[in-house]
């Protein structure tokens, strides 16, 4: 039995199926739990997918195939070669194109009966309520904490189910956050974001390409169950998946009475500045200059050419070192730095680099606390070295 009663719309409002749709959805129609009435509910429903990336790709594709009448997509990025390993809605020919344009074309080919609505914008406190308010269900396919907290708070304020998913390396998790249906919200589980830089991104830590397929399909399944009003939703349950062990685990969750978003005395009554809340900076501009602790890849190349005396330390992981490296660098992973920093002479001039500059800045701050003074971090890391100095060094 379903855990709760929830109606997308008033019962008299139904979207009748055409003869072509009856043929297309015939395998649904023969399921007693779906039938004609259920398929008409799907056709009348609207779902918003935040992101057309790893999680959004399988979720949107299966929702389109299932016959959800209106699908919204929020994204502002373009397709990159590094996306193709897991973001299966995009193909090689779409590299350089808007993800929304690529996704719209693919979804339209899967099911031309579905209306695809594209929101080419970065979600913010200024537009989230307006965009979310147009849909029945929200699927959170984000990969950063500011947008994740923003999505949660907007869904709580609007009383929209928030279908959560997250992935990293070989592990994923999913749940349904819906306080208006009796369950907890994301803040009940994670009241505060982790310190900036504490959780590596997928670009830094990697992700198994098939993993978002598993989690994204779970998100799509939960959305369909909510629309149909069938089954046992992931309400009050956090599903944990480990691909290496091929194991699913489940954690029970309860609504926190003291939660600032959905508790008994909520203090979040409007959307806030989520970048400030999560302690992260906004997106850098193209002409942003290095800080006093940074040098550019071009400046590093000039230092090497002049034969200046310094030690270039690569703080990436060994697997990344095997992909590419800057000649003359010494590998000392950030993860091993607390145990091995003594290998670096304190009177040495140290230049640190990683993939994109975040980990090398963390290493710089750590070494400064240990008494090291002559430190610089390479802005943009080895990625900037590849684009600005030596294109023969592969990007990843």
C-alpha positions as CSV (number, residue, x, y, z in Angstrom):
1,X,0.0,0.0,0.0
2,X,1.2,3.5,-0.8
3,X,2.4,5.4,2.3
4,X,0.3,8.5,1.6
5,X,-2.4,10.0,-0.6
6,X,-1.3,12.7,-3.0
7,X,-3.0,14.0,-6.1
8,X,-1.3,15.9,-8.9
9,X,-4.5,17.6,-9.8
10,X,-8.3,17.4,-9.2
11,X,-9.6,14.1,-10.3
12,X,-11.9,15.4,-13.2
13,X,-8.8,16.8,-15.0
14,X,-7.5,14.0,-17.2
15,X,-5.5,13.9,-20.4
16,X,-7.1,11.4,-22.7
17,X,-4.8,9.1,-24.7
18,X,-4.7,9.0,-28.5
19,X,-4.8,5.7,-30.4
20,X,-1.0,6.2,-31.1
21,X,-0.4,6.7,-27.4
22,X,-2.4,3.6,-26.5
23,X,-0.1,1.6,-28.8
24,X,3.1,3.3,-27.5
25,X,2.2,2.7,-23.8
26,X,0.6,-0.7,-24.2
27,X,3.0,-2.4,-21.8
28,X,2.0,0.2,-19.2
29,X,-1.7,-0.2,-19.9
30,X,-1.7,-3.9,-19.2
31,X,-0.3,-3.3,-15.7
32,X,-3.2,-3.1,-13.2
33,X,-1.2,-0.6,-11.2
34,X,-1.0,1.8,-14.2
35,X,-3.8,1.1,-16.7
36,X,-5.5,3.7,-18.8
37,X,-6.2,5.9,-15.7
38,X,-2.6,5.8,-14.6
39,X,-1.2,6.6,-18.0
40,X,-3.6,9.6,-18.3
41,X,-2.2,10.8,-15.0
42,X,1.3,10.6,-16.4
43,X,0.3,12.5,-19.5
44,X,-1.3,15.2,-17.4
45,X,1.7,15.5,-15.0
46,X,4.7,17.8,-15.1
47,X,8.2,17.1,-13.8
48,X,11.2,19.4,-13.5
49,X,14.7,17.9,-13.9
50,X,17.5,20.1,-12.4
51,X,20.4,19.4,-14.6
52,X,20.8,17.6,-18.0
53,X,23.9,15.8,-16.8
54,X,24.7,12.4,-15.2
55,X,21.5,12.0,-13.2
56,X,19.3,14.2,-15.4
57,X,20.1,12.2,-18.5
58,X,18.6,8.8,-17.5
59,X,15.9,10.3,-15.4
60,X,14.6,12.6,-18.3
61,X,15.0,9.9,-20.9
62,X,12.9,7.3,-19.0
63,X,10.3,9.9,-18.0
64,X,9.9,11.0,-21.6
65,X,9.6,7.3,-22.7
66,X,7.1,6.7,-19.9
67,X,4.8,9.5,-21.3
68,X,5.1,12.2,-18.7
69,X,3.2,15.0,-20.4
70,X,5.5,17.9,-19.6
71,X,9.2,17.8,-18.8
72,X,11.2,20.8,-17.7
73,X,15.0,21.0,-17.9
74,X,17.2,23.5,-16.1
75,X,20.8,23.8,-17.2
76,X,23.2,26.5,-18.5
77,X,26.2,24.4,-19.5
78,X,27.5,23.1,-22.8
79,X,28.4,19.5,-23.7
80,X,32.0,18.7,-23.1
81,X,33.9,15.5,-24.1
82,X,34.3,14.6,-20.4
83,X,30.5,14.4,-20.1
84,X,30.1,11.6,-22.6
85,X,31.3,8.9,-20.3
86,X,28.1,9.1,-18.2
87,X,25.7,11.8,-19.6
88,X,24.1,9.4,-22.1
89,X,21.5,11.9,-23.3
90,X,24.3,13.7,-25.3
91,X,26.3,12.3,-28.2
92,X,29.7,13.1,-29.7
93,X,28.1,15.4,-32.3
94,X,26.7,17.5,-29.5
95,X,30.1,18.5,-28.0
96,X,30.2,22.3,-27.8
97,X,26.4,22.6,-28.0
98,X,24.0,23.7,-25.3
99,X,23.1,20.8,-23.1
100,X,19.5,21.9,-23.3
101,X,19.5,21.9,-27.1
102,X,21.1,18.5,-27.1
103,X,18.7,17.1,-24.5
104,X,15.6,18.5,-26.2
105,X,16.5,16.9,-29.5
106,X,17.2,13.5,-27.9
107,X,14.0,13.6,-25.8
108,X,11.9,14.7,-28.7
109,X,13.2,11.7,-30.7
110,X,12.4,9.3,-27.8
111,X,8.8,10.6,-27.5
112,X,7.4,13.5,-29.6
113,X,4.2,13.5,-27.5
114,X,6.1,15.0,-24.5
115,X,6.4,18.8,-24.2
116,X,10.0,19.7,-23.4
117,X,10.4,23.1,-21.6
118,X,14.0,24.4,-21.3
119,X,15.1,26.9,-18.7
120,X,18.5,28.2,-19.8
121,X,19.5,29.7,-16.5
122,X,21.5,29.1,-13.4
123,X,19.1,28.4,-10.5
124,X,19.1,31.2,-8.0
125,X,17.1,32.7,-5.2
126,X,15.6,35.0,-7.7
127,X,14.2,32.4,-10.1
128,X,13.8,29.1,-8.3
129,X,10.3,29.7,-6.9
130,X,9.0,30.8,-10.3
131,X,10.5,27.8,-12.2
132,X,9.6,25.2,-9.5
133,X,6.1,26.5,-9.2
134,X,5.2,25.4,-12.7
135,X,5.8,21.7,-12.0
136,X,4.3,18.9,-9.9
137,X,7.5,17.1,-9.0
138,X,11.2,18.2,-8.8
139,X,14.1,15.8,-9.5
140,X,17.3,17.1,-8.1
141,X,20.2,16.1,-10.3
142,X,22.6,18.8,-9.1
143,X,26.3,18.3,-8.2
144,X,26.9,21.2,-5.8
145,X,25.7,22.1,-2.4
146,X,24.4,25.6,-3.0
147,X,21.9,24.4,-5.6
148,X,21.0,21.4,-3.5
149,X,20.0,23.5,-0.5
150,X,18.3,26.0,-2.7
151,X,16.3,23.2,-4.4
152,X,15.3,21.8,-1.0
153,X,14.2,25.1,0.4
154,X,12.2,26.0,-2.7
155,X,10.4,22.7,-2.7
156,X,9.6,23.0,1.0
157,X,8.2,26.5,0.6
158,X,6.1,25.4,-2.5
159,X,5.1,22.0,-1.0
160,X,6.7,20.1,-4.0
161,X,8.2,16.6,-3.7
162,X,12.0,16.8,-4.1
163,X,13.4,13.6,-5.4
164,X,17.1,13.6,-4.3
165,X,20.0,11.8,-5.9
166,X,23.8,12.1,-5.4
167,X,26.8,10.2,-6.8
168,X,30.5,10.0,-6.2
169,X,33.1,7.5,-7.4
170,X,31.4,4.1,-6.9
171,X,28.6,5.1,-4.5
172,X,25.2,6.8,-4.9
173,X,22.2,7.6,-2.8
174,X,18.6,8.6,-3.4
175,X,15.5,9.6,-1.4
176,X,12.3,11.5,-1.5
177,X,12.1,14.7,0.5
178,X,8.5,15.9,1.1
179,X,7.7,17.4,4.5
180,X,4.1,18.2,3.3
181,X,3.6,14.4,2.9
182,X,4.9,13.6,6.3
183,X,8.6,13.0,5.6
184,X,11.8,14.9,6.2
185,X,13.6,17.4,4.0
186,X,17.2,17.5,2.9
187,X,18.1,19.8,5.8
188,X,16.8,17.2,8.3
189,X,19.5,14.9,7.0
190,X,22.2,17.5,6.4
191,X,21.5,20.6,8.5
192,X,24.8,22.3,7.4
193,X,26.9,21.9,4.3
194,X,30.4,20.4,4.7
195,X,33.3,22.9,4.8
196,X,34.3,24.2,1.3
197,X,36.7,21.7,-0.4
198,X,36.0,18.9,2.1
199,X,34.0,16.9,-0.4
200,X,35.8,16.5,-3.8
201,X,33.8,17.0,-7.0
202,X,33.3,14.2,-9.5
203,X,35.9,16.0,-11.7
204,X,38.5,15.6,-8.9
205,X,37.4,12.2,-7.4
206,X,36.0,10.6,-10.5
207,X,32.8,8.7,-11.0
208,X,32.0,5.3,-12.5
209,X,30.1,6.1,-15.7
210,X,27.2,3.7,-15.2
211,X,26.6,4.8,-11.6
212,X,24.4,7.9,-12.4
213,X,22.3,5.6,-14.6
214,X,21.4,3.5,-11.6
215,X,20.6,6.5,-9.4
216,X,18.9,8.5,-12.1
217,X,16.6,5.6,-13.0
218,X,15.7,5.3,-9.3
219,X,14.8,9.0,-9.2
220,X,12.6,8.5,-12.3
221,X,10.9,5.5,-10.8
222,X,10.1,7.4,-7.6
223,X,8.6,10.3,-9.7
224,X,6.4,7.9,-11.6
225,X,5.2,6.2,-8.4
226,X,4.3,9.6,-6.9
227,X,2.3,10.5,-9.9
228,X,0.5,7.2,-10.0
229,X,0.0,7.1,-6.2
230,X,1.3,3.5,-6.2
231,X,3.9,1.5,-4.3
232,X,6.1,2.4,-1.3
233,X,8.0,5.7,-1.9
234,X,11.5,6.5,-0.6
235,X,9.8,8.9,1.9
236,X,11.7,8.8,5.2
237,X,14.3,6.4,3.7
238,X,17.7,7.1,2.3
239,X,18.8,4.4,-0.2
240,X,22.5,3.8,-0.4
241,X,24.1,2.0,-3.3
242,X,27.7,0.6,-3.6
243,X,28.5,-0.4,-7.2
244,X,31.7,-2.2,-6.3
245,X,30.0,-4.4,-3.8
246,X,26.7,-4.4,-5.7
247,X,24.9,-3.8,-2.4
248,X,21.9,-1.6,-1.5
249,X,21.5,-0.4,2.1
250,X,18.7,1.7,3.6
251,X,18.7,4.3,6.4
252,X,15.6,5.4,8.1
253,X,15.1,9.2,8.4
254,X,12.8,11.2,10.5
255,X,11.6,14.8,10.2
256,X,13.6,17.0,12.6
257,X,11.2,19.1,14.7
258,X,14.0,21.7,15.0
259,X,14.7,21.8,11.2
260,X,15.0,25.5,10.1
261,X,13.1,24.7,6.8
262,X,10.4,22.2,7.7
263,X,10.4,22.0,11.5
264,X,7.8,23.1,14.0
265,X,9.1,26.7,14.0
266,X,10.8,27.2,10.6
267,X,13.1,30.1,10.3
268,X,13.6,29.8,6.6
269,X,10.6,31.6,5.1
270,X,12.2,32.8,1.9
271,X,15.2,31.8,-0.2
272,X,18.6,33.0,1.0
273,X,22.1,33.5,-0.5
274,X,23.2,29.9,-0.9
275,X,26.7,30.5,-2.0
276,X,27.3,32.5,1.2
277,X,25.6,29.8,3.3
278,X,27.8,27.1,1.8
279,X,30.9,29.2,2.0
280,X,31.7,29.0,-1.7
281,X,32.6,31.7,-4.2
282,X,30.6,32.5,-7.3
283,X,31.8,31.4,-10.7
284,X,35.1,33.1,-11.6
285,X,35.1,35.5,-14.5
286,X,37.3,35.0,-17.5
287,X,39.6,37.9,-16.7
288,X,39.8,37.2,-12.9
289,X,43.4,37.7,-11.8
290,X,45.3,35.3,-9.5
291,X,45.4,36.0,-5.8
292,X,48.6,36.9,-4.0
293,X,49.1,33.2,-3.3
294,X,48.7,32.1,-6.9
295,X,50.7,32.3,-10.1
296,X,49.4,31.4,-13.6
297,X,50.5,28.5,-15.7
298,X,52.2,30.9,-18.1
299,X,54.2,32.4,-15.2
300,X,55.2,28.9,-14.1
301,X,56.4,28.1,-17.6
302,X,58.5,31.3,-17.6
303,X,60.0,30.4,-14.2
304,X,61.0,27.0,-15.5
305,X,62.5,28.5,-18.7
306,X,64.6,31.0,-16.7
307,X,65.9,28.1,-14.6
308,X,64.7,29.6,-11.3
309,X,65.3,27.5,-8.2
310,X,62.1,26.1,-6.7
311,X,60.4,22.8,-6.1
312,X,57.2,22.0,-8.1
313,X,54.9,19.8,-6.1
314,X,52.0,17.9,-7.7
315,X,49.4,17.3,-5.0
316,X,47.1,15.2,-7.2
317,X,46.5,11.4,-6.7
318,X,48.8,8.7,-8.3
319,X,46.0,7.7,-10.8
320,X,45.9,11.3,-12.0
321,X,49.7,11.5,-12.2
322,X,49.6,8.5,-14.5
323,X,47.4,10.4,-16.9
324,X,49.7,13.4,-17.4
325,X,52.2,15.5,-15.5
326,X,54.3,18.7,-15.8
327,X,57.9,17.9,-16.4
328,X,60.1,18.3,-13.3
329,X,57.2,18.0,-10.8
330,X,57.4,15.9,-7.7
331,X,54.3,13.9,-6.7
332,X,53.0,14.3,-3.1
333,X,49.3,13.8,-2.9
334,X,47.2,16.1,-0.8
335,X,45.7,13.0,0.9
336,X,49.2,12.0,2.1
337,X,50.4,15.6,2.9
338,X,49.6,15.5,6.7
339,X,51.9,12.4,7.1
340,X,54.6,13.4,4.6
341,X,55.0,17.1,4.6
342,X,58.3,16.7,6.5
343,X,59.8,15.5,3.2
344,X,59.6,19.2,2.0
345,X,62.4,21.4,3.3
346,X,60.9,24.4,5.1
347,X,63.4,26.8,3.6
348,X,62.5,25.7,0.0
349,X,60.6,27.7,-2.5
350,X,57.5,25.6,-3.2
351,X,55.1,25.9,-6.1
352,X,52.0,23.6,-5.8
353,X,49.7,22.4,-8.4
354,X,46.7,20.0,-8.8
355,X,44.2,19.6,-11.6
356,X,42.3,22.9,-11.4
357,X,43.8,24.8,-8.4
358,X,41.5,24.0,-5.5
359,X,43.5,21.2,-3.9
360,X,46.8,23.0,-4.3
361,X,45.3,26.0,-2.4
362,X,44.3,23.6,0.4
363,X,47.8,22.2,0.4
364,X,49.2,25.7,0.5
365,X,47.0,26.6,3.5
366,X,48.0,23.4,5.3
367,X,51.8,23.9,4.7
368,X,51.5,27.5,5.9
369,X,50.1,26.3,9.2
370,X,53.1,24.0,9.5
371,X,55.5,27.0,9.2
372,X,56.2,27.0,5.5
373,X,56.5,30.6,4.1
374,X,57.6,30.6,0.5
375,X,54.5,29.1,-1.2
376,X,52.6,29.6,-4.4
377,X,49.7,27.7,-6.0
378,X,49.2,27.4,-9.8
379,X,45.9,28.9,-10.7
380,X,43.9,26.5,-12.9
381,X,46.4,23.7,-12.2
382,X,47.6,21.3,-14.9
383,X,44.4,22.0,-16.8
384,X,45.6,25.6,-17.3
385,X,49.0,24.3,-18.2
386,X,47.5,22.2,-21.0
387,X,45.3,25.0,-22.4
388,X,47.8,27.9,-22.0
389,X,51.3,26.4,-22.2
390,X,51.5,22.8,-23.6
391,X,48.5,21.5,-25.5
392,X,50.2,18.1,-25.9
393,X,49.5,17.5,-22.2
394,X,46.1,15.7,-22.2
395,X,43.1,17.2,-20.4
396,X,40.8,15.0,-18.3
